[in-house]
């Protein structure tokens, strides 16, 4: 049998999510970690074709907290040789 490797993962939950997790663990008679593992397995076993539609409809995926909009303007970047010559000039002034 292959050796299992465990890695701790930190997840921030709201009070409501924590209460839901606690209720599910109590109802199932397992640890909170086991509830999370089973949830991951449940999602991983679903066919990809309807997964996003299904988990969105069931409330597993929440809408973005920031509405879509214009991306921030990007600042132009100077060519490297220009930046290096400005750096040299700054060093000479010291």
C-alpha positions as CSV (number, residue, x, y, z in Angstrom):
1,X,0.0,0.0,0.0
2,X,1.3,3.5,-0.8
3,X,2.3,5.7,2.1
4,X,-0.2,8.5,2.8
5,X,1.1,12.0,2.9
6,X,-0.9,14.5,5.0
7,X,-0.8,18.2,4.5
8,X,-2.6,20.7,6.7
9,X,-4.9,23.1,4.8
10,X,-6.3,26.2,6.4
11,X,-9.8,27.3,5.4
12,X,-11.5,30.4,6.7
13,X,-15.2,29.8,7.4
14,X,-18.0,32.2,8.3
15,X,-19.9,31.6,11.5
16,X,-22.7,30.2,9.4
17,X,-20.4,27.9,7.5
18,X,-18.8,26.7,10.7
19,X,-22.2,26.0,12.2
20,X,-23.2,24.0,9.1
21,X,-20.0,22.0,9.3
22,X,-20.6,21.3,12.9
23,X,-24.2,20.2,12.3
24,X,-23.2,17.9,9.5
25,X,-20.4,16.3,11.5
26,X,-22.8,15.7,14.4
27,X,-25.5,14.3,12.2
28,X,-23.1,12.0,10.4
29,X,-21.2,11.0,13.5
30,X,-17.8,11.9,12.0
31,X,-15.2,14.7,12.5
32,X,-15.4,18.0,10.7
33,X,-12.3,16.9,8.7
34,X,-14.2,13.8,7.5
35,X,-17.2,15.9,6.4
36,X,-14.8,18.1,4.3
37,X,-13.1,15.1,2.8
38,X,-16.5,13.6,1.9
39,X,-17.6,16.9,0.4
40,X,-14.5,17.0,-1.8
41,X,-15.0,13.4,-2.9
42,X,-18.6,14.1,-3.8
43,X,-17.7,17.1,-6.0
44,X,-14.7,15.3,-7.5
45,X,-16.8,12.3,-8.6
46,X,-19.4,14.4,-10.5
47,X,-19.2,14.6,-14.3
48,X,-17.5,17.7,-15.4
49,X,-20.2,18.6,-18.0
50,X,-22.8,19.6,-15.4
51,X,-20.6,20.2,-12.4
52,X,-20.4,23.9,-12.5
53,X,-24.1,24.3,-13.2
54,X,-25.0,21.9,-10.5
55,X,-22.8,23.3,-7.8
56,X,-23.8,26.8,-8.6
57,X,-27.5,26.0,-8.4
58,X,-27.0,24.1,-5.1
59,X,-25.2,27.1,-3.6
60,X,-21.7,25.6,-3.4
61,X,-20.4,28.4,-5.6
62,X,-21.0,32.0,-4.5
63,X,-21.1,34.9,-6.9
64,X,-18.1,37.2,-7.0
65,X,-18.1,39.9,-4.3
66,X,-16.8,42.5,-6.8
67,X,-19.0,43.3,-9.9
68,X,-17.4,42.9,-13.3
69,X,-16.1,46.2,-14.8
70,X,-13.3,47.8,-16.6
71,X,-9.9,46.5,-15.8
72,X,-7.6,49.0,-14.1
73,X,-5.4,51.0,-16.6
74,X,-2.0,49.6,-17.1
75,X,1.0,51.8,-16.8
76,X,3.4,51.7,-19.7
77,X,6.7,50.1,-19.0
78,X,9.9,51.7,-20.2
79,X,12.4,49.6,-22.1
80,X,15.1,48.0,-19.9
81,X,18.0,50.0,-21.4
82,X,16.1,53.2,-20.6
83,X,15.6,52.1,-17.0
84,X,19.2,51.1,-16.7
85,X,20.5,54.4,-18.0
86,X,18.2,56.3,-15.6
87,X,19.5,54.2,-12.7
88,X,23.1,54.9,-13.8
89,X,22.3,58.7,-13.9
90,X,20.8,58.5,-10.4
91,X,23.9,56.8,-9.1
92,X,26.2,59.3,-10.6
93,X,24.3,62.2,-8.9
94,X,24.9,60.8,-5.4
